[in-house]
Amino acid sequence: MRQIRENDGMKNSSNQRYPFDQASPAQKKAGLSGSRSQKAYKRRGNKRAGLRLPGLATGLVMALLLIAGIYVLFSGSWLKLINALIPGETALTPGQTGLTPTAADTLSPAPTLTPAASPTPTPEPEIRITLACVGDIILHQSVIDGGLTADGTYNYDPVFQYVKPILGEADLALANYEGTLAGSPYSGYPFFCAPDAIADALAASGFQAVWTANNHSIDKGLKGLIRTAEVFRDKGFLVIGTRPDETGRTDAVADVRGIKIGLMAYTFETIGTPDQKTLNGINLPDGADPLIDSFNPYRDDAMARDLAALLDRAAALRKEGAEIICLSLHWGDEYKTRSNAYQRQMAQQLADAGIELIVGHHPHVLEEIDVLTSATTGKQTLVFYSISNFLHNMDFDTHGTSGKAQDAVIARIYLLKDSSGVRVEKAEYIPTYVVRVPKGNGKQHLIVPVLAALDDPASFQTTTQEMTASLERITAILGDSLGTAELPVTQAAR
């Protein structure tokens, strides 16, 4: 190869190179052109190197050697030659290259990718709360007078002393206050107006909310309606069913230890006319209509409108965050221990619409407890049609009730919040009775838990006979065990 490179150009005496097709100065002096001098130079150079062109015999030998080399290469005979030269274990076998693969040369299988485990979500802890609901708190004149003290003020704390522990255990205690707090002068039936001290006693006993929509809400006109809501509100109560002005609310969403409860309260109207609403046969005073929630079960056109408005309100509470609805209804027929047709129809319509809990009052006696199934969702609705009078001065013979108007219950409702939502888990009813004991020239009214009083009548200022008769009447109406397997309702002592 070196010879080929050197023949790339021709050197003169001064070592300057010239291309093949150009003559050097010496060649030009000899009369040679570039091409002719190149040919002459090649002939002289070949002679000096001693080179000869191969003949026919030589070419034949070279071809045979080439063929033999190809045969040795592809037959593997080259291995024998190499193995003879390589001692010991380094000899090669066919298929070997003599190269030892390194770690980098070796292909490992692709690793199997194991997806990262998703973290297991931590379930929300279950929440359980209890509601304690009571019926009508009616201050007849003798009840009003029983709270009068020596200094001329009123104190109703003793009335609730025996049930205060029960009410205090509830996470939310609610009462239907039937009447007004319109200020002095005070009066009982038929136009109820009690001292503000009753609100203080309710607060001291553990109540946090009052239902104020009932047929006695306007006993003292618009002024009484407004002032009643104001007094309870100013004392820290949730006031449900009425409001002092149109800027306030008649409902609420109460967050009770993590469960949001939509609270509503409606009262029945008397028949009235398309242009005039009435409560207890009294025309609603001007300005009162927007301040009280009511429905008219006696006219189909009005009932359809009022029910739609009620359900719209419930839907609005759910949008506000309510997880369950507790609806107070002042309804039914007085002194009847069985719900009437419109109560049952309305209750089913409410259940179908998803209302979970209905607490009724007004009949002044107990009515049945029922569990309804929604035709829409299949969910269950607990209905206390009437839980009767919690505080009153009705006698054994009032309207031929034979003592039934003296009996009542505390409705204790257990709410459960879990991963599926909020529902009524179970319920209990605690029988109560109003004992009356002498106080000066009048009477002191005491609400007692019947079953607890049966164990120790003297401690509750009553008798075994009185408590036994009350329990028998209550059990005859409600039974010992009610509800369903999914939503049981049972009797409790305290």
C-alpha positions as CSV (number, residue, x, y, z in Angstrom):
1,M,0.0,0.0,0.0
2,R,2.9,2.3,0.6
3,Q,3.9,2.0,-3.0
4,I,0.5,3.0,-4.1
5,R,0.6,6.1,-2.0
6,E,4.0,7.0,-3.2
7,N,2.8,6.7,-6.8
8,D,0.2,9.3,-6.2
9,G,2.6,11.9,-7.6
10,M,6.2,12.2,-9.0
11,K,8.9,14.0,-7.2
12,N,11.6,16.2,-8.9
13,S,15.0,17.0,-7.6
14,S,13.5,19.7,-5.4
15,N,11.0,17.2,-3.9
16,Q,8.0,19.3,-5.3
17,R,5.1,17.1,-6.4
18,Y,3.4,17.4,-9.7
19,P,0.2,15.7,-10.9
20,F,0.4,12.9,-13.3
21,D,-0.8,14.9,-16.3
22,Q,1.8,17.6,-15.9
23,A,5.6,17.5,-16.9
24,S,8.3,18.6,-14.6
25,P,10.9,21.2,-15.8
26,A,13.4,18.4,-16.6
27,Q,10.8,16.5,-18.7
28,K,9.9,19.7,-20.6
29,K,13.6,20.2,-21.3
30,A,13.8,16.6,-22.7
31,G,10.7,17.4,-24.9
32,L,8.3,15.1,-23.0
33,S,4.7,16.0,-22.3
34,G,3.0,15.1,-19.1
35,S,1.2,12.1,-20.4
36,R,4.1,10.7,-22.4
37,S,6.5,11.2,-19.6
38,Q,4.1,9.4,-17.2
39,K,4.1,6.3,-19.5
40,A,7.9,6.3,-19.8
41,Y,8.3,6.6,-16.1
42,K,6.0,3.7,-15.4
43,R,8.0,1.4,-17.7
44,R,11.2,2.4,-16.1
45,G,9.8,2.1,-12.6
46,N,8.5,-1.5,-13.2
47,K,11.9,-2.6,-14.5
48,R,13.7,-1.2,-11.4
49,A,11.2,-2.9,-9.0
50,G,11.6,-6.3,-10.8
51,L,7.9,-6.8,-11.2
52,R,6.4,-9.0,-13.8
53,L,2.7,-9.5,-14.8
54,P,1.4,-12.9,-13.7
55,G,1.2,-15.7,-16.3
56,L,-1.6,-18.2,-16.9
57,A,-0.1,-20.9,-14.6
58,T,0.4,-18.5,-11.7
59,G,-3.2,-17.3,-11.9
60,L,-4.5,-20.8,-11.9
61,V,-2.5,-21.7,-8.7
62,M,-3.8,-18.6,-7.0
63,A,-7.4,-19.5,-7.8
64,L,-7.0,-23.0,-6.4
65,L,-5.6,-21.6,-3.2
66,L,-8.5,-19.2,-2.8
67,I,-11.0,-22.1,-3.3
68,A,-9.2,-24.2,-0.7
69,G,-9.2,-21.4,1.8
70,I,-13.0,-20.9,1.5
71,Y,-13.5,-24.7,2.1
72,V,-11.4,-24.7,5.2
73,L,-13.1,-21.6,6.5
74,F,-16.7,-23.0,6.2
75,S,-16.0,-26.6,7.0
76,G,-14.7,-25.9,10.5
77,S,-11.2,-27.2,9.8
78,W,-9.8,-23.9,10.9
79,L,-10.8,-24.9,14.4
80,K,-8.4,-27.9,14.3
81,L,-5.6,-25.6,13.4
82,I,-6.4,-23.1,16.1
83,N,-6.9,-25.8,18.8
84,A,-3.5,-27.2,17.9
85,L,-2.0,-23.9,18.7
86,I,-4.1,-23.2,21.9
87,P,-3.3,-25.5,24.9
88,G,-5.5,-27.0,27.5
89,E,-9.0,-25.8,28.1
90,T,-8.8,-22.7,26.0
91,A,-9.4,-24.7,22.8
92,L,-12.5,-23.7,20.9
93,T,-15.4,-25.9,19.8
94,P,-17.7,-25.2,16.8
95,G,-20.1,-22.4,17.6
96,Q,-17.6,-20.7,20.0
97,T,-16.1,-17.4,19.3
98,G,-13.5,-17.3,22.0
99,L,-15.2,-14.3,23.6
100,T,-16.4,-14.4,27.2
101,P,-19.6,-12.3,27.5
102,T,-19.4,-9.6,30.2
103,A,-22.3,-8.6,32.5
104,A,-23.1,-5.7,30.2
105,D,-23.3,-8.1,27.2
106,T,-25.8,-10.4,29.0
107,L,-29.4,-9.4,28.5
108,S,-31.4,-9.9,31.7
109,P,-35.2,-10.4,31.6
110,A,-37.1,-7.2,31.9
111,P,-38.2,-6.7,35.5
112,T,-41.8,-7.4,36.3
113,L,-43.5,-4.1,37.4
114,T,-45.7,-4.5,40.4
115,P,-48.3,-1.7,40.6
116,A,-48.0,0.3,43.8
117,A,-50.8,-0.6,46.2
118,S,-53.5,2.1,46.5
119,P,-53.8,3.2,50.1
120,T,-56.8,1.8,51.8
121,P,-59.2,4.7,52.6
122,T,-59.8,5.1,56.2
123,P,-63.5,4.8,56.9
124,E,-65.3,7.7,58.5
125,P,-66.1,6.9,62.2
126,E,-69.7,6.2,62.9
127,I,-71.6,9.0,64.8
128,R,-74.6,8.3,67.0
129,I,-76.7,11.0,68.5
130,T,-80.1,11.1,70.3
131,L,-83.0,13.5,70.0
132,A,-85.5,13.9,72.8
133,C,-88.9,15.2,71.6
134,V,-91.9,16.2,73.8
135,G,-95.4,17.3,72.9
136,D,-97.6,20.1,74.0
137,I,-96.4,22.4,76.8
138,I,-99.6,24.2,77.7
139,L,-99.8,26.6,80.6
140,H,-103.3,26.5,81.8
141,Q,-104.1,29.0,84.5
142,S,-103.4,26.7,87.3
143,V,-100.0,25.8,85.8
144,I,-99.2,29.6,85.5
145,D,-100.2,30.2,89.1
146,G,-98.1,27.2,90.3
147,G,-94.9,28.9,89.2
148,L,-95.6,32.1,91.3
149,T,-93.0,32.6,94.0
150,A,-93.2,34.7,97.2
151,D,-91.4,37.6,95.7
152,G,-94.0,37.9,92.9
153,T,-91.8,36.3,90.1
154,Y,-92.3,33.0,88.4
155,N,-90.1,29.9,88.5
156,Y,-91.0,26.7,86.7
157,D,-87.8,24.8,87.3
158,P,-89.5,22.4,89.8
159,V,-91.9,21.2,87.1
160,F,-89.1,19.5,85.1
161,Q,-86.9,18.3,88.0
162,Y,-87.7,14.6,87.5
163,V,-87.3,14.5,83.8
164,K,-84.3,16.8,83.6
165,P,-81.8,14.0,83.7
166,I,-83.4,12.3,80.7
167,L,-83.6,15.5,78.7
168,G,-80.0,16.4,79.7
169,E,-78.7,13.1,78.2
170,A,-80.1,14.0,74.7
171,D,-77.9,15.7,72.2
172,L,-80.8,17.8,71.1
173,A,-84.1,18.2,73.0
174,L,-87.1,19.8,71.4
175,A,-90.5,20.8,72.7
176,N,-93.8,22.1,71.3
177,Y,-94.6,25.3,73.1
178,E,-98.3,25.8,72.6
179,G,-99.4,29.4,73.4
180,T,-97.7,32.8,73.5
181,L,-95.2,34.8,75.5
182,A,-97.0,38.1,74.8
183,G,-96.2,39.6,78.2
184,S,-98.5,40.5,81.1
185,P,-101.4,40.0,81.7
186,Y,-101.1,36.2,81.7
187,S,-103.9,33.9,80.8
188,G,-104.7,30.2,80.3
189,Y,-107.4,28.7,78.2
190,P,-108.7,29.7,75.7
191,F,-106.1,32.3,74.8
192,F,-102.8,31.2,76.2
193,C,-100.2,33.6,77.4
194,A,-97.5,32.6,79.9
195,P,-94.6,34.3,81.8
196,D,-91.2,34.4,80.1
197,A,-90.0,32.3,83.0
198,I,-91.3,29.2,81.3
199,A,-88.6,29.7,78.6
200,D,-85.9,29.9,81.3
201,A,-87.2,26.7,82.9
202,L,-87.1,24.9,79.5
203,A,-83.5,26.0,78.9
204,A,-82.5,24.9,82.4
205,S,-84.1,21.5,81.8
206,G,-82.0,20.9,78.7
207,F,-84.2,22.0,75.8
208,Q,-82.4,23.7,73.0
209,A,-85.2,24.0,70.4
210,V,-88.9,24.9,70.5
211,W,-91.6,24.3,67.9
212,T,-93.8,27.3,68.0
213,A,-96.2,26.7,65.0
214,N,-99.6,25.5,66.4
215,N,-103.2,26.5,66.6
216,H,-102.6,28.8,69.6
217,S,-99.7,30.8,68.0
218,I,-102.0,33.8,67.3
219,D,-103.9,33.7,70.6
220,K,-102.6,37.2,71.3
221,G,-102.6,38.5,67.8
222,L,-99.6,39.5,65.7
223,K,-97.9,41.0,68.7
224,G,-98.0,37.7,70.6
225,L,-96.8,35.8,67.6
226,I,-93.8,38.1,67.1
227,R,-92.8,38.4,70.8
228,T,-93.0,34.7,71.4
229,A,-90.4,34.1,68.7
230,E,-88.3,36.9,69.9
231,V,-88.2,35.8,73.6
232,F,-87.2,32.2,72.7
233,R,-84.6,33.4,70.2
234,D,-83.1,35.9,72.6
235,K,-82.7,33.1,75.2
236,G,-80.7,31.0,72.8
237,F,-83.3,28.6,71.4
238,L,-83.7,27.4,67.9
239,V,-87.2,28.7,67.1
240,I,-88.8,26.4,64.5
241,G,-92.2,27.1,62.8
242,T,-92.5,30.9,63.4
243,R,-90.3,34.0,63.1
244,P,-90.5,37.6,64.4
245,D,-90.0,39.1,61.0
246,E,-89.5,38.2,57.4
247,T,-85.8,38.6,57.6
248,G,-85.6,35.6,60.0
249,R,-86.2,31.9,59.4
250,T,-88.8,29.5,60.4
251,D,-86.6,26.5,59.9
252,A,-82.9,25.6,60.6
253,V,-80.1,23.2,59.8
254,A,-78.7,22.2,63.2
255,D,-75.2,20.6,63.3
256,V,-75.4,18.2,66.2
257,R,-72.0,16.6,66.8
258,G,-71.4,16.1,63.1
259,I,-74.9,15.3,62.0
260,K,-76.8,18.0,60.2
261,I,-80.5,17.9,60.9
262,G,-83.1,19.9,59.0
263,L,-85.7,21.2,61.4
264,M,-89.2,22.2,60.3
265,A,-92.5,22.7,62.1
266,Y,-96.0,23.2,60.5
267,T,-99.4,23.6,62.0
268,F,-102.8,22.7,60.5
269,E,-105.1,25.6,59.7
270,T,-108.9,25.5,60.1
271,I,-110.9,25.6,56.9
272,G,-110.9,29.3,56.2
273,T,-111.5,30.5,52.6
274,P,-109.4,30.9,49.5
275,D,-108.7,34.5,50.5
276,Q,-108.4,34.1,54.3
277,K,-106.4,31.7,56.4
278,T,-107.5,30.9,59.9
279,L,-106.0,29.2,63.0
280,N,-108.4,27.9,65.6
281,G,-111.2,29.6,63.7
282,I,-109.4,33.0,64.1
283,N,-108.4,34.9,61.0
284,L,-104.7,35.3,60.6
285,P,-104.0,39.0,61.4
286,D,-102.5,41.1,58.7
287,G,-98.8,40.4,58.4
288,A,-98.9,37.1,60.2
289,D,-99.1,34.8,57.2
290,P,-95.4,35.0,56.3
291,L,-94.4,34.5,59.9
292,I,-95.9,31.1,60.5
293,D,-95.7,27.8,58.6
294,S,-99.0,26.1,58.1
295,F,-101.1,23.8,55.9
296,N,-104.8,23.4,55.2
297,P,-105.9,19.8,55.2
298,Y,-109.6,20.6,54.7
299,R,-109.4,22.0,51.2
300,D,-107.8,19.9,48.5
301,D,-106.6,22.9,46.4
302,A,-104.9,24.5,49.5
303,M,-103.5,21.2,50.6
304,A,-101.8,20.4,47.3
305,R,-100.2,23.9,47.3
306,D,-99.1,23.7,51.0
307,L,-97.6,20.2,50.7
308,A,-95.6,21.3,47.6
309,A,-94.3,24.3,49.5
310,L,-93.4,22.1,52.5
311,L,-91.4,19.7,50.3
312,D,-89.7,22.6,48.5
313,R,-88.6,23.8,51.9
314,A,-87.2,20.4,52.8
315,A,-85.3,20.2,49.5
316,A,-83.8,23.7,50.2
317,L,-82.6,22.4,53.6
318,R,-80.9,19.5,52.0
319,K,-79.2,21.8,49.6
320,E,-78.0,23.7,52.6
321,G,-76.5,20.6,54.0
322,A,-79.2,18.8,56.0
323,E,-78.6,15.1,56.0
324,I,-81.9,14.2,57.6
325,I,-85.2,16.0,58.1
326,C,-87.1,16.1,61.4
327,L,-90.6,17.5,60.8
328,S,-92.9,18.6,63.6
329,L,-96.6,18.5,62.7
330,H,-99.4,20.0,64.8
331,W,-102.3,18.0,63.4
332,G,-105.0,15.4,64.0
333,D,-108.2,15.3,66.0
334,E,-108.3,16.3,69.6
335,Y,-108.8,13.5,72.1
336,K,-108.6,10.7,69.5
337,T,-106.1,7.9,70.1
338,R,-106.0,6.9,66.5
339,S,-104.7,9.0,63.6
340,N,-107.2,10.3,61.1
341,A,-107.3,9.8,57.4
342,Y,-105.6,13.0,56.4
343,Q,-102.8,12.4,58.9
344,R,-102.1,8.9,57.4
345,Q,-102.3,10.1,53.8
346,M,-100.1,13.1,54.5
347,A,-97.6,11.0,56.4
348,Q,-97.3,8.6,53.5
349,Q,-96.8,11.4,51.0
350,L,-94.1,12.8,53.2
351,A,-92.4,9.4,53.5
352,D,-92.6,9.0,49.7
353,A,-90.8,12.3,49.4
354,G,-88.0,11.2,51.7
355,I,-88.9,12.9,55.0
356,E,-87.2,10.6,57.6
357,L,-88.8,11.6,60.9
358,I,-92.2,13.0,61.8
359,V,-93.2,14.0,65.3
360,G,-96.8,14.9,65.8
361,H,-98.9,16.6,68.6
362,H,-102.2,18.4,69.1
363,P,-104.7,15.7,70.0
364,H,-103.8,16.0,73.7
365,V,-103.7,12.2,73.9
366,L,-101.3,9.6,72.5
367,E,-101.7,8.1,69.0
368,E,-99.9,5.2,67.4
369,I,-96.3,5.1,66.4
370,D,-95.7,3.8,62.9
371,V,-92.8,3.1,60.4
372,L,-93.7,3.8,56.8
373,T,-91.9,2.7,53.7
374,S,-91.3,5.1,50.9
375,A,-92.8,4.0,47.6
376,T,-90.1,6.0,45.8
377,T,-86.9,5.0,47.6
378,G,-87.8,2.1,49.8
379,K,-86.4,3.9,52.8
380,Q,-88.3,4.0,56.1
381,T,-89.9,6.9,57.9
382,L,-90.6,7.0,61.6
383,V,-93.9,8.6,62.5
384,F,-95.0,9.5,66.0
385,Y,-98.6,10.6,65.2
386,S,-99.1,12.2,68.6
387,I,-96.9,12.3,71.7
388,S,-99.7,14.0,73.7
389,N,-99.3,16.8,76.4
390,F,-96.0,17.1,78.2
391,L,-97.2,19.8,80.6
392,H,-100.9,20.7,81.2
393,N,-103.7,20.7,83.7
394,M,-106.2,18.3,82.1
395,D,-108.2,16.2,84.4
396,F,-109.1,12.5,84.3
397,D,-112.5,13.2,82.8
398,T,-111.5,15.9,80.3
399,H,-113.7,15.3,77.2
400,G,-114.3,11.7,78.4
401,T,-110.7,10.7,78.0
402,S,-110.6,8.7,81.2
403,G,-107.1,9.8,82.1
404,K,-105.6,9.5,78.6
405,A,-105.1,13.3,78.4
406,Q,-102.9,13.0,81.5
407,D,-100.4,10.6,79.8
408,A,-97.6,11.3,77.4
409,V,-94.2,10.1,76.2
410,I,-90.8,11.5,75.6
411,A,-89.8,10.3,72.1
412,R,-86.2,9.4,72.1
413,I,-84.8,8.9,68.6
414,Y,-81.4,7.5,67.8
415,L,-79.7,8.8,64.7
416,L,-76.7,7.0,63.0
417,K,-74.3,8.4,60.6
418,D,-72.1,5.9,58.7
419,S,-70.7,5.5,55.2
420,S,-74.2,5.1,53.8
421,G,-75.4,8.4,55.2
422,V,-77.7,9.4,58.1
423,R,-80.7,7.5,59.2
424,V,-83.0,6.7,62.1
425,E,-81.4,3.7,63.7
426,K,-84.0,3.0,66.4
427,A,-86.4,4.8,68.8
428,E,-87.8,4.5,72.3
429,Y,-90.7,6.0,74.1
430,I,-90.5,7.0,77.7
431,P,-93.9,7.1,79.5
432,T,-94.6,10.3,81.4
433,Y,-97.4,11.6,83.6
434,V,-98.1,15.0,85.2
435,V,-98.4,14.7,89.0
436,R,-100.1,17.5,90.9
437,V,-99.3,18.2,94.5
438,P,-100.6,21.0,96.8
439,K,-98.8,24.3,96.8
440,G,-100.3,27.0,98.9
441,N,-103.7,27.7,97.6
442,G,-102.9,26.1,94.3
443,K,-101.0,23.2,92.8
444,Q,-97.5,22.3,91.8
445,H,-97.3,20.4,88.5
446,L,-94.5,17.8,88.3
447,I,-93.7,15.7,85.2
448,V,-92.5,12.2,86.2
449,P,-91.2,9.2,84.3
450,V,-93.8,6.5,84.9
451,L,-91.6,3.4,85.0
452,A,-89.0,5.0,87.2
453,A,-91.7,6.3,89.6
454,L,-93.2,2.8,89.8
455,D,-89.9,1.6,91.4
456,D,-90.1,4.3,94.1
457,P,-93.4,6.2,94.0
458,A,-92.7,8.2,97.1
459,S,-89.5,9.8,95.6
460,F,-91.6,11.1,92.8
461,Q,-94.5,12.3,95.0
462,T,-96.9,9.9,93.4
463,T,-98.5,6.5,94.1
464,T,-98.2,3.0,92.7
465,Q,-101.9,3.1,91.8
466,E,-101.5,6.3,89.8
467,M,-98.4,5.1,87.9
468,T,-99.8,1.7,87.2
469,A,-103.0,3.1,85.7
470,S,-101.0,5.5,83.5
471,L,-98.7,2.8,82.2
472,E,-101.7,0.5,81.4
473,R,-103.3,3.3,79.4
474,I,-100.1,4.1,77.5
475,T,-99.3,0.5,76.8
476,A,-102.9,-0.1,75.5
477,I,-102.3,2.6,72.8
478,L,-98.7,2.1,71.9
479,G,-97.9,-1.5,73.0
480,D,-94.6,-2.8,74.4
481,S,-92.7,-3.0,71.1
482,L,-93.3,-1.3,67.8
483,G,-91.6,-0.5,64.6
484,T,-89.8,-3.0,62.3
485,A,-86.7,-5.2,62.5
486,E,-84.7,-2.6,60.7
487,L,-86.1,0.3,62.8
488,P,-87.3,-1.0,66.2
489,V,-89.3,1.1,68.6
490,T,-89.4,0.0,72.3
491,Q,-90.5,1.2,75.7
492,A,-87.8,2.7,78.0
493,A,-87.9,3.6,81.7
494,R,-85.7,6.7,81.5
